[in-house]
């Protein structure tokens, strides 16, 4: 009886813990380099926007046709 309760408790604890995804060292390094690459590109875009260095857009902010 005690053994079955212990087994049941361990099964419930195992089910609640869930599964975790394990990455290899190479996958972790690729993920981190991808994150650093994306964040550095975003930083450059933010600095260009703050310093007004980005190119002008050819898109009109308002509609150019009257819609008659």
mmCIF file as Biopython writes it, N, C-alpha, C and O atoms, coordinates in Angstrom:
data_model
#
loop_
_atom_site.group_PDB
_atom_site.id
_atom_site.type_symbol
_atom_site.label_atom_id
_atom_site.label_alt_id
_atom_site.label_comp_id
_atom_site.label_asym_id
_atom_site.label_entity_id
_atom_site.label_seq_id
_atom_site.pdbx_PDB_ins_code
_atom_site.Cartn_x
_atom_site.Cartn_y
_atom_site.Cartn_z
_atom_site.occupancy
_atom_site.B_iso_or_equiv
_atom_site.auth_seq_id
_atom_site.auth_asym_id
_atom_site.pdbx_PDB_model_num
ATOM 1   N N  . UNK A ? 1  ? 0.825   -1.187 0.000   1.0 0.0 1  A 1 
ATOM 2   C CA . UNK A ? 1  ? 0.000   0.000  0.000   1.0 0.0 1  A 1 
ATOM 3   C C  . UNK A ? 1  ? 0.873   1.255  0.000   1.0 0.0 1  A 1 
ATOM 4   O O  . UNK A ? 1  ? 0.625   2.193  -0.758  1.0 0.0 1  A 1 
ATOM 5   N N  . UNK A ? 2  ? 1.888   1.265  0.850   1.0 0.0 2  A 1 
ATOM 6   C CA . UNK A ? 2  ? 2.768   2.430  0.945   1.0 0.0 2  A 1 
ATOM 7   C C  . UNK A ? 2  ? 3.567   2.595  -0.342  1.0 0.0 2  A 1 
ATOM 8   O O  . UNK A ? 2  ? 3.778   3.712  -0.816  1.0 0.0 2  A 1 
ATOM 9   N N  . UNK A ? 3  ? 4.011   1.462  -0.906  1.0 0.0 3  A 1 
ATOM 10  C CA . UNK A ? 3  ? 4.767   1.528  -2.144  1.0 0.0 3  A 1 
ATOM 11  C C  . UNK A ? 3  ? 3.914   2.071  -3.283  1.0 0.0 3  A 1 
ATOM 12  O O  . UNK A ? 3  ? 4.398   2.859  -4.096  1.0 0.0 3  A 1 
ATOM 13  N N  . UNK A ? 4  ? 2.667   1.664  -3.351  1.0 0.0 4  A 1 
ATOM 14  C CA . UNK A ? 4  ? 1.792   2.143  -4.420  1.0 0.0 4  A 1 
ATOM 15  C C  . UNK A ? 4  ? 1.507   3.635  -4.258  1.0 0.0 4  A 1 
ATOM 16  O O  . UNK A ? 4  ? 1.375   4.341  -5.257  1.0 0.0 4  A 1 
ATOM 17  N N  . UNK A ? 5  ? 1.411   4.125  -3.034  1.0 0.0 5  A 1 
ATOM 18  C CA . UNK A ? 5  ? 1.211   5.562  -2.798  1.0 0.0 5  A 1 
ATOM 19  C C  . UNK A ? 5  ? 2.457   6.361  -3.199  1.0 0.0 5  A 1 
ATOM 20  O O  . UNK A ? 5  ? 2.350   7.450  -3.764  1.0 0.0 5  A 1 
ATOM 21  N N  . UNK A ? 6  ? 3.614   5.819  -2.906  1.0 0.0 6  A 1 
ATOM 22  C CA . UNK A ? 6  ? 4.855   6.491  -3.279  1.0 0.0 6  A 1 
ATOM 23  C C  . UNK A ? 6  ? 4.996   6.531  -4.793  1.0 0.0 6  A 1 
ATOM 24  O O  . UNK A ? 6  ? 5.381   7.553  -5.360  1.0 0.0 6  A 1 
ATOM 25  N N  . UNK A ? 7  ? 4.683   5.419  -5.443  1.0 0.0 7  A 1 
ATOM 26  C CA . UNK A ? 7  ? 4.756   5.374  -6.908  1.0 0.0 7  A 1 
ATOM 27  C C  . UNK A ? 7  ? 3.754   6.344  -7.524  1.0 0.0 7  A 1 
ATOM 28  O O  . UNK A ? 7  ? 4.074   7.041  -8.486  1.0 0.0 7  A 1 
ATOM 29  N N  . UNK A ? 8  ? 2.551   6.389  -6.977  1.0 0.0 8  A 1 
ATOM 30  C CA . UNK A ? 8  ? 1.536   7.309  -7.487  1.0 0.0 8  A 1 
ATOM 31  C C  . UNK A ? 8  ? 1.980   8.761  -7.287  1.0 0.0 8  A 1 
ATOM 32  O O  . UNK A ? 8  ? 1.792   9.592  -8.175  1.0 0.0 8  A 1 
ATOM 33  N N  . UNK A ? 9  ? 2.566   9.070  -6.132  1.0 0.0 9  A 1 
ATOM 34  C CA . UNK A ? 9  ? 3.035   10.434 -5.860  1.0 0.0 9  A 1 
ATOM 35  C C  . UNK A ? 9  ? 4.162   10.812 -6.816  1.0 0.0 9  A 1 
ATOM 36  O O  . UNK A ? 9  ? 4.202   11.940 -7.308  1.0 0.0 9  A 1 
ATOM 37  N N  . UNK A ? 10 ? 5.070   9.888  -7.082  1.0 0.0 10 A 1 
ATOM 38  C CA . UNK A ? 10 ? 6.154   10.154 -8.019  1.0 0.0 10 A 1 
ATOM 39  C C  . UNK A ? 10 ? 5.625   10.330 -9.440  1.0 0.0 10 A 1 
ATOM 40  O O  . UNK A ? 10 ? 6.134   11.159 -10.195 1.0 0.0 10 A 1 
ATOM 41  N N  . UNK A ? 11 ? 4.612   9.556  -9.803  1.0 0.0 11 A 1 
ATOM 42  C CA . UNK A ? 11 ? 4.026   9.684  -11.138 1.0 0.0 11 A 1 
ATOM 43  C C  . UNK A ? 11 ? 3.353   11.042 -11.302 1.0 0.0 11 A 1 
ATOM 44  O O  . UNK A ? 11 ? 3.481   11.683 -12.345 1.0 0.0 11 A 1 
ATOM 45  N N  . UNK A ? 12 ? 2.635   11.479 -10.268 1.0 0.0 12 A 1 
ATOM 46  C CA . UNK A ? 12 ? 1.979   12.795 -10.323 1.0 0.0 12 A 1 
ATOM 47  C C  . UNK A ? 12 ? 3.026   13.899 -10.374 1.0 0.0 12 A 1 
ATOM 48  O O  . UNK A ? 12 ? 2.876   14.850 -11.140 1.0 0.0 12 A 1 
ATOM 49  N N  . UNK A ? 13 ? 4.072   13.793 -9.584  1.0 0.0 13 A 1 
ATOM 50  C CA . UNK A ? 13 ? 5.138   14.797 -9.596  1.0 0.0 13 A 1 
ATOM 51  C C  . UNK A ? 13 ? 5.829   14.832 -10.953 1.0 0.0 13 A 1 
ATOM 52  O O  . UNK A ? 13 ? 6.166   15.907 -11.450 1.0 0.0 13 A 1 
ATOM 53  N N  . UNK A ? 14 ? 6.041   13.679 -11.546 1.0 0.0 14 A 1 
ATOM 54  C CA . UNK A ? 14 ? 6.657   13.623 -12.871 1.0 0.0 14 A 1 
ATOM 55  C C  . UNK A ? 14 ? 5.758   14.222 -13.938 1.0 0.0 14 A 1 
ATOM 56  O O  . UNK A ? 14 ? 6.236   14.895 -14.851 1.0 0.0 14 A 1 
ATOM 57  N N  . UNK A ? 15 ? 4.461   13.980 -13.828 1.0 0.0 15 A 1 
ATOM 58  C CA . UNK A ? 15 ? 3.517   14.530 -14.803 1.0 0.0 15 A 1 
ATOM 59  C C  . UNK A ? 15 ? 3.422   16.040 -14.667 1.0 0.0 15 A 1 
ATOM 60  O O  . UNK A ? 15 ? 3.295   16.735 -15.675 1.0 0.0 15 A 1 
ATOM 61  N N  . UNK A ? 16 ? 3.479   16.563 -13.462 1.0 0.0 16 A 1 
ATOM 62  C CA . UNK A ? 16 ? 3.397   18.006 -13.249 1.0 0.0 16 A 1 
ATOM 63  C C  . UNK A ? 16 ? 4.681   18.720 -13.665 1.0 0.0 16 A 1 
ATOM 64  O O  . UNK A ? 16 ? 4.653   19.888 -14.051 1.0 0.0 16 A 1 
ATOM 65  N N  . UNK A ? 17 ? 5.796   18.016 -13.584 1.0 0.0 17 A 1 
ATOM 66  C CA . UNK A ? 17 ? 7.073   18.630 -13.951 1.0 0.0 17 A 1 
ATOM 67  C C  . UNK A ? 17 ? 7.144   18.858 -15.451 1.0 0.0 17 A 1 
ATOM 68  O O  . UNK A ? 17 ? 7.743   19.838 -15.894 1.0 0.0 17 A 1 
ATOM 69  N N  . UNK A ? 18 ? 6.552   17.984 -16.237 1.0 0.0 18 A 1 
ATOM 70  C CA . UNK A ? 18 ? 6.534   18.138 -17.683 1.0 0.0 18 A 1 
ATOM 71  C C  . UNK A ? 18 ? 7.876   17.797 -18.306 1.0 0.0 18 A 1 
ATOM 72  O O  . UNK A ? 18 ? 8.823   17.395 -17.630 1.0 0.0 18 A 1 
ATOM 73  N N  . UNK A ? 19 ? 7.920   17.969 -19.597 1.0 0.0 19 A 1 
ATOM 74  C CA . UNK A ? 19 ? 9.139   17.684 -20.334 1.0 0.0 19 A 1 
ATOM 75  C C  . UNK A ? 19 ? 9.833   18.993 -20.683 1.0 0.0 19 A 1 
ATOM 76  O O  . UNK A ? 19 ? 9.177   20.000 -20.946 1.0 0.0 19 A 1 
ATOM 77  N N  . UNK A ? 20 ? 11.109  18.975 -20.683 1.0 0.0 20 A 1 
ATOM 78  C CA . UNK A ? 20 ? 11.863  20.167 -21.075 1.0 0.0 20 A 1 
ATOM 79  C C  . UNK A ? 20 ? 12.613  19.866 -22.359 1.0 0.0 20 A 1 
ATOM 80  O O  . UNK A ? 20 ? 13.049  18.738 -22.589 1.0 0.0 20 A 1 
ATOM 81  N N  . UNK A ? 21 ? 12.759  20.881 -23.187 1.0 0.0 21 A 1 
ATOM 82  C CA . UNK A ? 21 ? 13.485  20.717 -24.439 1.0 0.0 21 A 1 
ATOM 83  C C  . UNK A ? 21 ? 14.968  20.949 -24.165 1.0 0.0 21 A 1 
ATOM 84  O O  . UNK A ? 21 ? 15.352  21.965 -23.587 1.0 0.0 21 A 1 
ATOM 85  N N  . UNK A ? 22 ? 15.760  20.032 -24.572 1.0 0.0 22 A 1 
ATOM 86  C CA . UNK A ? 22 ? 17.194  20.122 -24.336 1.0 0.0 22 A 1 
ATOM 87  C C  . UNK A ? 22 ? 17.879  20.471 -25.648 1.0 0.0 22 A 1 
ATOM 88  O O  . UNK A ? 22 ? 17.638  19.827 -26.669 1.0 0.0 22 A 1 
ATOM 89  N N  . UNK A ? 23 ? 18.738  21.496 -25.622 1.0 0.0 23 A 1 
ATOM 90  C CA . UNK A ? 23 ? 19.477  21.846 -26.823 1.0 0.0 23 A 1 
ATOM 91  C C  . UNK A ? 23 ? 20.939  21.460 -26.662 1.0 0.0 23 A 1 
ATOM 92  O O  . UNK A ? 23 ? 21.488  21.421 -25.561 1.0 0.0 23 A 1 
ATOM 93  N N  . UNK A ? 24 ? 21.530  21.184 -27.783 1.0 0.0 24 A 1 
ATOM 94  C CA . UNK A ? 24 ? 22.950  20.872 -27.764 1.0 0.0 24 A 1 
ATOM 95  C C  . UNK A ? 24 ? 23.740  22.177 -27.666 1.0 0.0 24 A 1 
ATOM 96  O O  . UNK A ? 24 ? 23.181  23.266 -27.795 1.0 0.0 24 A 1 
ATOM 97  N N  . UNK A ? 25 ? 25.028  22.052 -27.439 1.0 0.0 25 A 1 
ATOM 98  C CA . UNK A ? 25 ? 25.882  23.230 -27.336 1.0 0.0 25 A 1 
ATOM 99  C C  . UNK A ? 25 ? 25.878  24.018 -28.643 1.0 0.0 25 A 1 
ATOM 100 O O  . UNK A ? 25 ? 25.853  25.249 -28.633 1.0 0.0 25 A 1 
ATOM 101 N N  . UNK A ? 26 ? 25.902  23.306 -29.762 1.0 0.0 26 A 1 
ATOM 102 C CA . UNK A ? 26 ? 25.905  23.964 -31.064 1.0 0.0 26 A 1 
ATOM 103 C C  . UNK A ? 26 ? 24.584  24.700 -31.312 1.0 0.0 26 A 1 
ATOM 104 O O  . UNK A ? 26 ? 24.593  25.814 -31.834 1.0 0.0 26 A 1 
ATOM 105 N N  . UNK A ? 27 ? 23.456  24.095 -30.947 1.0 0.0 27 A 1 
ATOM 106 C CA . UNK A ? 27 ? 22.162  24.750 -31.125 1.0 0.0 27 A 1 
ATOM 107 C C  . UNK A ? 27 ? 22.057  25.997 -30.245 1.0 0.0 27 A 1 
ATOM 108 O O  . UNK A ? 27 ? 21.515  27.019 -30.665 1.0 0.0 27 A 1 
ATOM 109 N N  . UNK A ? 28 ? 22.578  25.901 -29.029 1.0 0.0 28 A 1 
ATOM 110 C CA . UNK A ? 28 ? 22.549  27.052 -28.125 1.0 0.0 28 A 1 
ATOM 111 C C  . UNK A ? 28 ? 23.382  28.198 -28.688 1.0 0.0 28 A 1 
ATOM 112 O O  . UNK A ? 28 ? 22.949  29.350 -28.664 1.0 0.0 28 A 1 
ATOM 113 N N  . UNK A ? 29 ? 24.575  27.888 -29.196 1.0 0.0 29 A 1 
ATOM 114 C CA . UNK A ? 29 ? 25.429  28.924 -29.776 1.0 0.0 29 A 1 
ATOM 115 C C  . UNK A ? 29 ? 24.790  29.551 -31.002 1.0 0.0 29 A 1 
ATOM 116 O O  . UNK A ? 29 ? 24.893  30.762 -31.200 1.0 0.0 29 A 1 
ATOM 117 N N  . UNK A ? 30 ? 24.125  28.741 -31.838 1.0 0.0 30 A 1 
ATOM 118 C CA . UNK A ? 30 ? 23.442  29.286 -33.011 1.0 0.0 30 A 1 
ATOM 119 C C  . UNK A ? 30 ? 22.295  30.204 -32.600 1.0 0.0 30 A 1 
ATOM 120 O O  . UNK A ? 30 ? 22.098  31.266 -33.191 1.0 0.0 30 A 1 
ATOM 121 N N  . UNK A ? 31 ? 21.540  29.788 -31.583 1.0 0.0 31 A 1 
ATOM 122 C CA . UNK A ? 31 ? 20.425  30.612 -31.107 1.0 0.0 31 A 1 
ATOM 123 C C  . UNK A ? 31 ? 20.931  31.939 -30.543 1.0 0.0 31 A 1 
ATOM 124 O O  . UNK A ? 31 ? 20.363  32.995 -30.825 1.0 0.0 31 A 1 
ATOM 125 N N  . UNK A ? 32 ? 21.988  31.883 -29.756 1.0 0.0 32 A 1 
ATOM 126 C CA . UNK A ? 32 ? 22.523  33.108 -29.167 1.0 0.0 32 A 1 
ATOM 127 C C  . UNK A ? 32 ? 23.105  34.041 -30.232 1.0 0.0 32 A 1 
ATOM 128 O O  . UNK A ? 32 ? 22.935  35.257 -30.146 1.0 0.0 32 A 1 
ATOM 129 N N  . UNK A ? 33 ? 23.786  33.485 -31.230 1.0 0.0 33 A 1 
ATOM 130 C CA . UNK A ? 33 ? 24.327  34.339 -32.286 1.0 0.0 33 A 1 
ATOM 131 C C  . UNK A ? 33 ? 23.210  34.956 -33.116 1.0 0.0 33 A 1 
ATOM 132 O O  . UNK A ? 33 ? 23.325  36.098 -33.561 1.0 0.0 33 A 1 
ATOM 133 N N  . UNK A ? 34 ? 22.126  34.207 -33.328 1.0 0.0 34 A 1 
ATOM 134 C CA . UNK A ? 34 ? 20.976  34.750 -34.056 1.0 0.0 34 A 1 
ATOM 135 C C  . UNK A ? 34 ? 20.332  35.892 -33.272 1.0 0.0 34 A 1 
ATOM 136 O O  . UNK A ? 34 ? 19.957  36.909 -33.855 1.0 0.0 34 A 1 
ATOM 137 N N  . UNK A ? 35 ? 20.203  35.731 -31.957 1.0 0.0 35 A 1 
ATOM 138 C CA . UNK A ? 35 ? 19.619  36.777 -31.114 1.0 0.0 35 A 1 
ATOM 139 C C  . UNK A ? 35 ? 20.495  38.024 -31.117 1.0 0.0 35 A 1 
ATOM 140 O O  . UNK A ? 35 ? 19.982  39.138 -31.220 1.0 0.0 35 A 1 
ATOM 141 N N  . UNK A ? 36 ? 21.806  37.850 -31.005 1.0 0.0 36 A 1 
ATOM 142 C CA . UNK A ? 36 ? 22.725  38.996 -31.019 1.0 0.0 36 A 1 
ATOM 143 C C  . UNK A ? 36 ? 22.665  39.712 -32.364 1.0 0.0 36 A 1 
ATOM 144 O O  . UNK A ? 36 ? 22.701  40.942 -32.410 1.0 0.0 36 A 1 
ATOM 145 N N  . UNK A ? 37 ? 22.575  38.959 -33.456 1.0 0.0 37 A 1 
ATOM 146 C CA . UNK A ? 37 ? 22.494  39.549 -34.787 1.0 0.0 37 A 1 
ATOM 147 C C  . UNK A ? 37 ? 21.222  40.379 -34.932 1.0 0.0 37 A 1 
ATOM 148 O O  . UNK A ? 37 ? 21.272  41.509 -35.418 1.0 0.0 37 A 1 
ATOM 149 N N  . UNK A ? 38 ? 20.093  39.832 -34.519 1.0 0.0 38 A 1 
ATOM 150 C CA . UNK A ? 38 ? 18.819  40.550 -34.642 1.0 0.0 38 A 1 
ATOM 151 C C  . UNK A ? 38 ? 18.823  41.798 -33.766 1.0 0.0 38 A 1 
ATOM 152 O O  . UNK A ? 38 ? 18.389  42.862 -34.205 1.0 0.0 38 A 1 
ATOM 153 N N  . UNK A ? 39 ? 19.310  41.678 -32.529 1.0 0.0 39 A 1 
ATOM 154 C CA . UNK A ? 39 ? 19.313  42.828 -31.633 1.0 0.0 39 A 1 
ATOM 155 C C  . UNK A ? 39 ? 20.256  43.928 -32.109 1.0 0.0 39 A 1 
ATOM 156 O O  . UNK A ? 39 ? 19.956  45.110 -31.938 1.0 0.0 39 A 1 
ATOM 157 N N  . UNK A ? 40 ? 21.384  43.564 -32.701 1.0 0.0 40 A 1 
ATOM 158 C CA . UNK A ? 40 ? 22.306  44.589 -33.189 1.0 0.0 40 A 1 
ATOM 159 C C  . UNK A ? 40 ? 21.710  45.317 -34.389 1.0 0.0 40 A 1 
ATOM 160 O O  . UNK A ? 40 ? 21.881  46.529 -34.520 1.0 0.0 40 A 1 
ATOM 161 N N  . UNK A ? 41 ? 21.005  44.588 -35.275 1.0 0.0 41 A 1 
ATOM 162 C CA . UNK A ? 41 ? 20.353  45.256 -36.402 1.0 0.0 41 A 1 
ATOM 163 C C  . UNK A ? 41 ? 19.242  46.182 -35.917 1.0 0.0 41 A 1 
ATOM 164 O O  . UNK A ? 41 ? 19.057  47.267 -36.468 1.0 0.0 41 A 1 
ATOM 165 N N  . UNK A ? 42 ? 18.502  45.765 -34.892 1.0 0.0 42 A 1 
ATOM 166 C CA . UNK A ? 42 ? 17.450  46.614 -34.343 1.0 0.0 42 A 1 
ATOM 167 C C  . UNK A ? 42 ? 18.044  47.872 -33.705 1.0 0.0 42 A 1 
ATOM 168 O O  . UNK A ? 42 ? 17.465  48.954 -33.809 1.0 0.0 42 A 1 
ATOM 169 N N  . UNK A ? 43 ? 19.203  47.730 -33.043 1.0 0.0 43 A 1 
ATOM 170 C CA . UNK A ? 43 ? 19.845  48.876 -32.415 1.0 0.0 43 A 1 
ATOM 171 C C  . UNK A ? 43 ? 20.271  49.899 -33.468 1.0 0.0 43 A 1 
ATOM 172 O O  . UNK A ? 43 ? 20.106  51.102 -33.268 1.0 0.0 43 A 1 
ATOM 173 N N  . UNK A ? 44 ? 20.822  49.422 -34.593 1.0 0.0 44 A 1 
ATOM 174 C CA . UNK A ? 44 ? 21.237  50.325 -35.666 1.0 0.0 44 A 1 
ATOM 175 C C  . UNK A ? 44 ? 20.028  51.046 -36.239 1.0 0.0 44 A 1 
ATOM 176 O O  . UNK A ? 44 ? 20.100  52.245 -36.508 1.0 0.0 44 A 1 
ATOM 177 N N  . UNK A ? 45 ? 18.923  50.345 -36.431 1.0 0.0 45 A 1 
ATOM 178 C CA . UNK A ? 45 ? 17.722  50.975 -36.951 1.0 0.0 45 A 1 
ATOM 179 C C  . UNK A ? 45 ? 17.180  52.013 -35.976 1.0 0.0 45 A 1 
ATOM 180 O O  . UNK A ? 45 ? 16.728  53.077 -36.400 1.0 0.0 45 A 1 
ATOM 181 N N  . UNK A ? 46 ? 17.217  51.722 -34.686 1.0 0.0 46 A 1 
ATOM 182 C CA . UNK A ? 46 ? 16.750  52.682 -33.685 1.0 0.0 46 A 1 
ATOM 183 C C  . UNK A ? 46 ? 17.624  53.934 -33.671 1.0 0.0 46 A 1 
ATOM 184 O O  . UNK A ? 46 ? 17.114  55.051 -33.592 1.0 0.0 46 A 1 
ATOM 185 N N  . UNK A ? 47 ? 18.947  53.743 -33.749 1.0 0.0 47 A 1 
ATOM 186 C CA . UNK A ? 47 ? 19.844  54.906 -33.765 1.0 0.0 47 A 1 
ATOM 187 C C  . UNK A ? 47 ? 19.635  55.745 -35.022 1.0 0.0 47 A 1 
ATOM 188 O O  . UNK A ? 47 ? 19.659  56.974 -34.949 1.0 0.0 47 A 1 
ATOM 189 N N  . UNK A ? 48 ? 19.430  55.110 -36.162 1.0 0.0 48 A 1 
ATOM 190 C CA . UNK A ? 48 ? 19.164  55.847 -37.387 1.0 0.0 48 A 1 
ATOM 191 C C  . UNK A ? 48 ? 17.875  56.649 -37.273 1.0 0.0 48 A 1 
ATOM 192 O O  . UNK A ? 48 ? 17.807  57.781 -37.750 1.0 0.0 48 A 1 
ATOM 193 N N  . UNK A ? 49 ? 16.867  56.081 -36.653 1.0 0.0 49 A 1 
ATOM 194 C CA . UNK A ? 49 ? 15.605  56.793 -36.492 1.0 0.0 49 A 1 
ATOM 195 C C  . UNK A ? 49 ? 15.756  57.957 -35.526 1.0 0.0 49 A 1 
ATOM 196 O O  . UNK A ? 49 ? 15.187  59.024 -35.756 1.0 0.0 49 A 1 
ATOM 197 N N  . UNK A ? 50 ? 16.514  57.772 -34.447 1.0 0.0 50 A 1 
ATOM 198 C CA . UNK A ? 50 ? 16.709  58.845 -33.461 1.0 0.0 50 A 1 
ATOM 199 C C  . UNK A ? 50 ? 17.516  59.989 -34.063 1.0 0.0 50 A 1 
ATOM 200 O O  . UNK A ? 50 ? 17.191  61.158 -33.857 1.0 0.0 50 A 1 
ATOM 201 N N  . UNK A ? 51 ? 18.566  59.653 -34.805 1.0 0.0 51 A 1 
ATOM 202 C CA . UNK A ? 51 ? 19.436  60.682 -35.388 1.0 0.0 51 A 1 
ATOM 203 C C  . UNK A ? 51 ? 18.942  61.168 -36.751 1.0 0.0 51 A 1 
ATOM 204 O O  . UNK A ? 51 ? 19.618  61.955 -37.413 1.0 0.0 51 A 1 
ATOM 205 N N  . UNK A ? 52 ? 17.764  60.697 -37.169 1.0 0.0 52 A 1 
ATOM 206 C CA . UNK A ? 52 ? 17.153  61.077 -38.442 1.0 0.0 52 A 1 
ATOM 207 C C  . UNK A ? 52 ? 18.075  60.771 -39.621 1.0 0.0 52 A 1 
ATOM 208 O O  . UNK A ? 52 ? 18.182  61.574 -40.547 1.0 0.0 52 A 1 
ATOM 209 N N  . UNK A ? 53 ? 18.732  59.630 -39.594 1.0 0.0 53 A 1 
ATOM 210 C CA . UNK A ? 53 ? 19.637  59.225 -40.661 1.0 0.0 53 A 1 
ATOM 211 C C  . UNK A ? 53 ? 19.002  58.238 -41.630 1.0 0.0 53 A 1 
ATOM 212 O O  . UNK A ? 53 ? 19.600  57.889 -42.648 1.0 0.0 53 A 1 
ATOM 213 N N  . UNK A ? 54 ? 17.781  57.786 -41.312 1.0 0.0 54 A 1 
ATOM 214 C CA . UNK A ? 54 ? 17.164  56.810 -42.194 1.0 0.0 54 A 1 
ATOM 215 C C  . UNK A ? 54 ? 16.625  57.490 -43.455 1.0 0.0 54 A 1 
ATOM 216 O O  . UNK A ? 54 ? 16.304  58.678 -43.447 1.0 0.0 54 A 1 
ATOM 217 N N  . UNK A ? 55 ? 16.534  56.726 -44.517 1.0 0.0 55 A 1 
ATOM 218 C CA . UNK A ? 55 ? 16.078  57.272 -45.790 1.0 0.0 55 A 1 
ATOM 219 C C  . UNK A ? 55 ? 14.615  57.665 -45.707 1.0 0.0 55 A 1 
ATOM 220 O O  . UNK A ? 55 ? 13.844  57.126 -44.913 1.0 0.0 55 A 1 
ATOM 221 N N  . UNK A ? 56 ? 14.253  58.629 -46.559 1.0 0.0 56 A 1 
ATOM 222 C CA . UNK A ? 56 ? 12.859  59.039 -46.611 1.0 0.0 56 A 1 
ATOM 223 C C  . UNK A ? 56 ? 12.037  57.945 -47.265 1.0 0.0 56 A 1 
ATOM 224 O O  . UNK A ? 56 ? 12.513  57.226 -48.145 1.0 0.0 56 A 1 
ATOM 225 N N  . UNK A ? 57 ? 10.819  57.835 -46.829 1.0 0.0 57 A 1 
ATOM 226 C CA . UNK A ? 57 ? 9.918   56.860 -47.408 1.0 0.0 57 A 1 
ATOM 227 C C  . UNK A ? 57 ? 9.225   57.476 -48.613 1.0 0.0 57 A 1 
ATOM 228 O O  . UNK A ? 57 ? 8.912   58.666 -48.613 1.0 0.0 57 A 1 
ATOM 229 N N  . UNK A ? 58 ? 8.990   56.678 -49.626 1.0 0.0 58 A 1 
ATOM 230 C CA . UNK A ? 58 ? 8.260   57.148 -50.799 1.0 0.0 58 A 1 
ATOM 231 C C  . UNK A ? 58 ? 6.754   57.015 -50.611 1.0 0.0 58 A 1 
ATOM 232 O O  . UNK A ? 58 ? 5.982   57.359 -51.506 1.0 0.0 58 A 1 
ATOM 233 N N  . UNK A ? 59 ? 6.343   56.528 -49.478 1.0 0.0 59 A 1 
ATOM 234 C CA . UNK A ? 59 ? 4.926   56.361 -49.205 1.0 0.0 59 A 1 
ATOM 235 C C  . UNK A ? 59 ? 4.343   57.661 -48.667 1.0 0.0 59 A 1 
ATOM 236 O O  . UNK A ? 59 ? 4.950   58.312 -47.817 1.0 0.0 59 A 1 
ATOM 237 N N  . UNK A ? 60 ? 3.174   58.036 -49.157 1.0 0.0 60 A 1 
ATOM 238 C CA . UNK A ? 60 ? 2.507   59.245 -48.688 1.0 0.0 60 A 1 
ATOM 239 C C  . UNK A ? 60 ? 1.863   58.977 -47.347 1.0 0.0 60 A 1 
ATOM 240 O O  . UNK A ? 60 ? 1.296   57.908 -47.119 1.0 0.0 60 A 1 
ATOM 241 N N  . UNK A ? 61 ? 1.951   59.948 -46.465 1.0 0.0 61 A 1 
ATOM 242 C CA . UNK A ? 61 ? 1.325   59.793 -45.160 1.0 0.0 61 A 1 
ATOM 243 C C  . UNK A ? 61 ? -0.191  59.973 -45.282 1.0 0.0 61 A 1 
ATOM 244 O O  . UNK A ? 61 ? -0.946  59.382 -44.510 1.0 0.0 61 A 1 
ATOM 245 N N  . UNK A ? 62 ? -0.641  60.786 -46.246 1.0 0.0 62 A 1 
ATOM 246 C CA . UNK A ? 62 ? -2.063  61.034 -46.461 1.0 0.0 62 A 1 
ATOM 247 C C  . UNK A ? 62 ? -2.453  60.529 -47.836 1.0 0.0 62 A 1 
ATOM 248 O O  . UNK A ? 62 ? -1.599  60.314 -48.696 1.0 0.0 62 A 1 
ATOM 249 N N  . UNK A ? 63 ? -3.729  60.345 -48.034 1.0 0.0 63 A 1 
ATOM 250 C CA . UNK A ? 63 ? -4.221  59.948 -49.352 1.0 0.0 63 A 1 
ATOM 251 C C  . UNK A ? 63 ? -4.057  61.106 -50.319 1.0 0.0 63 A 1 
ATOM 252 O O  . UNK A ? 63 ? -4.345  62.251 -49.971 1.0 0.0 63 A 1 
ATOM 253 N N  . UNK A ? 64 ? -3.596  60.821 -51.533 1.0 0.0 64 A 1 
ATOM 254 C CA . UNK A ? 64 ? -3.350  61.892 -52.490 1.0 0.0 64 A 1 
ATOM 255 C C  . UNK A ? 64 ? -4.512  62.094 -53.440 1.0 0.0 64 A 1 
ATOM 256 O O  . UNK A ? 64 ? -4.542  63.096 -54.154 1.0 0.0 64 A 1 
ATOM 257 N N  . UNK A ? 65 ? -5.460  61.189 -53.477 1.0 0.0 65 A 1 
ATOM 258 C CA . UNK A ? 65 ? -6.614  61.320 -54.355 1.0 0.0 65 A 1 
ATOM 259 C C  . UNK A ? 65 ? -7.810  61.778 -53.548 1.0 0.0 65 A 1 
ATOM 260 O O  . UNK A ? 65 ? -8.003  61.382 -52.399 1.0 0.0 65 A 1 
ATOM 261 N N  . UNK A ? 66 ? -8.603  62.617 -54.176 1.0 0.0 66 A 1 
ATOM 262 C CA . UNK A ? 66 ? -9.775  63.162 -53.475 1.0 0.0 66 A 1 
ATOM 263 C C  . UNK A ? 66 ? -10.914 62.180 -53.337 1.0 0.0 66 A 1 
ATOM 264 O O  . UNK A ? 66 ? -11.784 62.365 -52.486 1.0 0.0 66 A 1 
ATOM 265 N N  . UNK A ? 67 ? -10.933 61.147 -54.145 1.0 0.0 67 A 1 
ATOM 266 C CA . UNK A ? 67 ? -11.989 60.167 -54.057 1.0 0.0 67 A 1 
ATOM 267 C C  . UNK A ? 67 ? -13.310 60.652 -54.627 1.0 0.0 67 A 1 
ATOM 268 O O  . UNK A ? 67 ? -14.372 60.271 -54.135 1.0 0.0 67 A 1 
ATOM 269 N N  . UNK A ? 68 ? -13.259 61.485 -55.654 1.0 0.0 68 A 1 
ATOM 270 C CA . UNK A ? 68 ? -14.486 62.016 -56.240 1.0 0.0 68 A 1 
ATOM 271 C C  . UNK A ? 68 ? -15.272 60.914 -56.868 1.0 0.0 68 A 1 
ATOM 272 O O  . UNK A ? 68 ? -16.345 61.158 -57.419 1.0 0.0 68 A 1 
#
